[in-house]
Amino acid sequence: MFQLGGLVVTLVNALLGLLVWRRLRAAFPRQGALIDGLCAAGLLLAAHPALLMTVASWSGLRAIQRHVPEPVSLVSMGAQVALLMYGLLLGITATAAAVVRALRHGRTAPNAGVVMGARVDTNARAGSAGQADSAAHAAGAPAARANGAPEEAVAAPEPVDEIRRRLVVGASWALPAAAVAVSMGGVLASRQRPAVVRVALPVRRELTSLHGVTIAQLSDVHVGSFMDAERLDELRDAVNAVRADIHVITGDLLDHHVSQLELSTRLLRGLRPARGQLFFCMGNHEYIAARSASIPAIVKGLEEAGAQVL
C-alpha cells in the first residue's frame, strides 16, 4: 500500500515538474540553464520522500525521519505541498478556460449556421433568376484565367498585445511563486510556539453538571510526521499550563504507523489534568496506523498510557 501510494505521488510529481519546467522555460527563454537547475533541485527536494517510499515502502520513510535533518525535511514537505498546490491551481484555471471556450463556441455556432443558410439561399435564387448571367460568367472565366487571377490580399499581421503578453508571462511565474509562498508559510507556522485558544461554552446550569469545568482539547498532532520529541514536549507544557480539569485528545495523535505509538504514549503520560481524567477519541489516522498492527494493539497502548479510549 505504501509503495503504491509512493508510486502514484512520484508520477504526479514528475508530471507537474515537467509542466512547471515548460512554463518557466517559455516565460524566461534566456535563463534556460538556471531554470533547468532550479527545477531539477526543486523536484528532487519535493519528490525524494515519495520516491524512497516507492522503493523501500515504510522503511524509506523511517530512513528519512532518522537520517535527514529536520529543516531539510520541513523544506521538502513545503516543496511537495507547493507542487501539489500548483497542480491544483493549474487544473482549476484550465477547467475555467475550457468552460469559457465552450460557452463562446455555443454562442457563435448558431449565428454561423444562419449566415451559411443565407448564403445558400442567395446562391439558389441567383441561379434560378438568370441563366444568362451564369453563361456570361462561364464564357468570361477562361479569359480571366488567361489574364491571370487577381492576387489575394494578404492580411496584415495582428499587432502584438504587449500588456497581454506580460500578463501571461507574469501568470507563468506567479502561480508557482504563490504555491511556494503559501506552503512555506504553512511550514513556518507549524514551527511556531503552540497557541492556546480559550472558548467559553454557554450551557444552561440545569442541563449539565459540568458547569465551571475546564477542558483542554488537543487534536491532530500527527506524531511521526515531522513531530519530534522536543516539539511534543512543547505541546505537553502548553496543555499543562492551562491547568484544565479534563484533557481530551480528539483524534489523529498518531500519523500512519504503530511505531509512532511510543512517542504518542510518552506525550499522554506527561499530561496532568487537574481531575486526572484523560479522554481519547480515535481518529482516522489511528485506524490507518492500526493497519501495521491491529486496532486492539493501538487501543491497548493508549490505555496503558492513562487514556480512556471512547
C-alpha positions in Angstrom: 0.0 0.0 0.0 2.8 2.4 0.9 4.7 1.6 -2.2 1.7 2.1 -4.4 1.0 5.4 -2.8 4.6 6.4 -3.3 4.5 5.4 -7.0 1.3 7.5 -7.6 2.8 10.6 -5.9 6.1 10.1 -7.8 4.3 10.0 -11.1 2.2 13.1 -10.2 5.4 14.9 -9.1 7.1 14.1 -12.5 4.1 15.3 -14.5 3.8 18.6 -12.5 7.5 19.1 -12.6 7.5 18.8 -16.4 4.7 21.4 -16.6 6.5 23.8 -14.3 9.7 23.4 -16.3 8.0 24.0 -19.7 6.1 27.1 -18.5 9.1 28.7 -16.9 11.3 27.9 -20.0 8.6 29.6 -22.2 8.4 32.6 -19.8 12.2 33.0 -19.5 13.8 31.7 -22.6 17.1 33.4 -21.9 17.5 31.8 -18.5 17.4 28.2 -19.7 20.3 26.8 -17.7 19.1 28.5 -14.5 15.6 27.2 -14.9 16.8 23.7 -15.6 18.9 23.7 -12.4 16.2 25.2 -10.2 13.5 22.8 -11.5 15.8 19.8 -11.1 16.7 20.8 -7.5 13.1 21.6 -6.5 11.8 18.4 -8.0 14.4 16.3 -6.2 13.7 18.1 -2.9 10.0 17.6 -3.2 10.0 14.1 -4.7 12.6 12.2 -2.7 10.3 11.0 0.2 7.7 9.6 -2.3 10.5 8.1 -4.4 12.0 6.4 -1.3 8.6 5.2 -0.3 8.1 3.6 -3.7 11.4 1.8 -3.5 11.5 0.8 0.2 8.0 1.3 1.4 7.7 2.2 5.2 11.5 1.6 5.6 12.2 4.5 3.3 10.1 6.9 5.3 11.7 5.7 8.5 15.2 6.4 7.0 14.2 9.9 6.2 12.9 10.6 9.7 16.1 9.2 11.2 18.8 10.5 9.0 17.5 13.6 7.2 17.9 16.9 9.3 14.5 18.3 10.3 15.0 21.6 8.5 15.5 19.7 5.2 12.5 17.5 5.9 10.3 20.6 6.6 11.5 22.3 3.4 10.9 19.1 1.5 7.4 18.9 2.8 6.8 22.5 1.8 8.1 21.9 -1.7 5.8 18.8 -2.0 2.8 20.8 -0.9 3.7 23.7 -3.2 4.0 21.3 -6.2 0.6 19.8 -5.5 -1.0 23.2 -4.9 0.4 24.4 -8.3 -1.1 21.3 -10.0 -4.5 22.1 -8.3 -4.4 25.8 -9.4 -3.3 24.7 -12.9 -6.2 22.3 -13.1 -8.7 25.0 -11.9 -7.5 27.5 -14.5 -7.5 25.0 -17.3 -11.0 23.9 -16.5 -12.3 27.5 -16.3 -10.7 28.3 -19.7 -12.3 25.2 -21.2 -15.7 26.2 -19.9 -15.3 29.7 -21.3 -14.3 28.4 -24.7 -17.3 26.0 -24.7 -19.7 28.9 -23.9 -18.2 31.1 -26.6 -18.5 28.3 -29.2 -22.1 27.7 -28.2 -22.9 31.3 -28.7 -21.3 31.7 -32.1 -22.3 28.3 -33.7 -26.0 29.2 -34.4 -25.0 32.6 -36.0 -22.6 30.8 -38.3 -25.4 28.4 -39.3 -27.7 31.3 -40.2 -25.1 33.1 -42.3 -24.3 29.9 -44.2 -28.0 29.3 -44.8 -28.4 32.8 -46.1 -25.6 32.3 -48.5 -27.1 29.1 -49.8 -30.5 30.7 -50.3 -29.0 33.7 -52.1 -27.0 31.5 -54.4 -30.0 29.4 -55.2 -32.1 32.5 -56.0 -29.3 33.9 -58.2 -29.0 30.6 -60.1 -32.8 30.4 -60.8 -33.1 34.2 -61.7 -31.0 34.2 -64.8 -29.0 31.6 -66.7 -27.6 34.3 -69.0 -25.5 35.7 -66.2 -24.2 32.3 -65.5 -23.3 31.7 -69.1 -21.6 35.1 -69.3 -19.6 34.3 -66.3 -18.7 30.9 -67.7 -17.6 32.5 -71.0 -15.5 35.1 -69.3 -13.9 32.7 -66.9 -11.2 31.4 -69.3 -10.3 34.9 -70.2 -9.9 35.8 -66.6 -7.7 32.8 -66.0 -5.7 33.6 -69.1 -5.2 37.1 -68.0 -4.2 35.8 -64.6 -6.2 35.6 -61.4 -6.0 38.7 -59.2 -3.8 38.3 -56.3 -5.5 37.8 -53.0 -4.9 40.4 -50.4 -2.6 39.3 -47.7 -3.9 40.1 -44.2 -1.5 42.2 -42.2 -0.2 40.5 -39.0 -2.1 41.5 -35.9 -0.1 43.7 -33.6 1.3 42.1 -30.5 -0.5 42.9 -27.4 2.3 43.7 -25.0 0.1 44.0 -22.0 -1.4 40.6 -22.6 2.0 39.1 -23.2 3.3 40.5 -19.9 0.2 39.2 -18.1 0.8 35.7 -19.5 4.5 35.8 -18.5 3.6 37.1 -15.1 1.0 34.3 -14.6 3.5 31.7 -15.6 5.8 32.9 -12.8 3.1 33.9 -10.3 1.3 30.6 -9.9 4.4 28.6 -8.8 5.6 31.5 -6.6 2.2 31.7 -4.9 2.1 27.9 -4.3 5.7 28.0 -2.8 4.9 31.1 -0.6 1.7 29.6 0.8 3.2 26.1 1.5 6.4 27.5 3.0 4.3 29.9 5.2 2.4 26.9 6.5 5.7 25.1 7.3 7.0 28.1 9.2 3.6 28.5 11.0 3.8 24.8 12.1 7.1 25.5 13.9 5.7 28.4 16.0 5.0 28.1 19.7 1.7 26.3 20.5 -1.2 28.8 20.7 -3.9 28.4 23.3 -7.4 29.5 22.3 -9.9 29.8 25.1 -13.6 29.3 24.3 -16.5 29.7 26.7 -19.4 27.3 26.1 -22.6 28.8 27.4 -24.8 26.0 28.8 -27.9 26.3 31.0 -27.0 25.3 34.5 -29.9 22.9 34.9 -28.9 21.0 31.7 -25.4 19.9 32.9 -23.3 19.0 35.9 -20.2 20.3 34.2 -20.8 24.0 35.0 -17.4 25.7 35.6 -15.4 22.7 34.4 -12.4 23.4 32.2 -11.5 21.1 29.3 -8.2 21.2 27.4 -8.5 19.8 23.9 -5.6 18.6 21.8 -6.1 17.4 18.2 -4.3 16.4 15.0 -0.8 16.1 16.5 0.3 13.5 13.9 3.3 12.1 15.8 5.9 10.9 13.3 5.0 13.5 10.6 7.9 15.9 11.4 6.9 15.9 15.0 9.9 15.1 17.2 10.1 14.6 21.0 11.2 18.2 21.6 8.1 19.6 19.8 5.9 17.1 21.7 7.3 18.4 25.0 6.3 22.0 23.9 2.8 20.8 23.3 2.7 18.9 26.7 3.8 22.0 28.6 1.3 24.2 26.8 -1.6 21.9 27.7 -0.5 21.5 31.3 -0.1 25.3 31.6 -3.8 25.7 31.1 -4.5 23.7 34.3 -7.7 22.3 32.9 -9.8 19.8 34.8 -10.1 17.4 32.0 -7.9 16.7 29.0 -9.3 15.4 25.7 -7.4 14.2 22.7 -9.8 14.3 19.7 -8.0 12.1 17.2 -5.0 11.8 14.9 -2.4 11.6 17.6 -0.6 9.0 15.5 0.0 9.6 11.8 0.3 6.3 9.9 2.2 3.6 11.7 2.2 1.7 15.0 5.8 2.6 15.7 4.6 6.1 16.4 2.8 4.8 19.4 5.9 5.1 21.6 6.2 8.9 21.2 2.4 9.2 21.4 2.2 7.5 24.8 5.1 9.5 26.0 3.1 12.6 25.4 0.0 11.1 27.1 2.0 10.2 30.2 3.2 13.7 30.5 -0.3 15.3 30.6 -1.5 16.4 34.0 -5.3 17.1 34.1 -6.5 18.5 37.4 -9.1 15.8 37.9 -6.9 13.1 36.5 -9.3 12.4 33.6 -7.8 12.0 30.1 -10.2 11.0 27.3 -9.1 9.9 23.8 -11.2 9.7 20.7 -9.9 7.6 17.8 -9.3 9.5 14.5 -8.9 8.1 11.1 -5.1 8.1 11.3 -5.3 5.8 14.4 -7.1 3.3 12.2 -4.5 3.9 9.4 -1.8 3.2 11.9 -3.6 0.0 13.0 -3.1 -1.5 9.6 0.5 -2.1 10.6 -0.6 -3.8 13.7 -4.2 -4.0 14.9 -6.9 -1.8 16.4 -6.7 -3.6 19.8 -2.9 -3.0 19.9 -3.4 0.7 19.3 -6.2 0.9 22.0 -4.1 -1.1 24.5 -1.1 1.2 24.1 -3.2 4.3 24.6 -5.0 2.9 27.6 -1.7 1.8 29.2 -0.6 5.5 28.9 -3.6 6.5 31.0 -6.1 7.5 28.4 -9.8 6.4 28.4 -10.5 5.5 24.8 -14.0 6.3 23.9 
